[in-house]
Amino acid sequence: MARGISEHGPAFSAWAAQCQGETERLADFEEAYLGEWDSLSAYAEDLLDDLGYIDLIDKAVPKSLQPYVKLDYEAFARDLRLSGDITVVARPEGGVWLYHGDLG
C-alpha cells in the first residue's frame, strides 16, 4: 500500500479505498486508472474528441446549423458512470479521479 501511494500518489489511495479490502486488486491500479480531470463532463468531452465523434459532427453538420448542434457532455458522462463503465472518485481539492468501471 505504501509503495503504491509513494509511486502513484493520492490516486492510488483512492483506488485502494475502492478495492474495499480486496488487496489482490491493488495490483490492477495501472490498468484501471484513467487519470484526473476537472470534472466528469470534461472527461466525457475529451473521450468523445479522442474517439473522433466531435470531428464527425463538424463534418456532417452544415456550418449554418453547427451553433445549434451540441453534444450533452454531462448526460454522456452521467450515463458512463451509471452504466458502470467508469468509477468516479472526487478529489479532495476538486476534480475527479477516474478508473475503468469493470476494474473498479
Secondary structure, 3 states (H helix, E strand, C coil): CHHHHHHHCHHHHHHHHHHCCCHHHHHHHHHHEEEEECCHHHHHHHHHHHCCHHHHHHHHCCCCCHHHCCCCHHHHHHHHHHHCCEEEEECCCCCEEEEECCCC
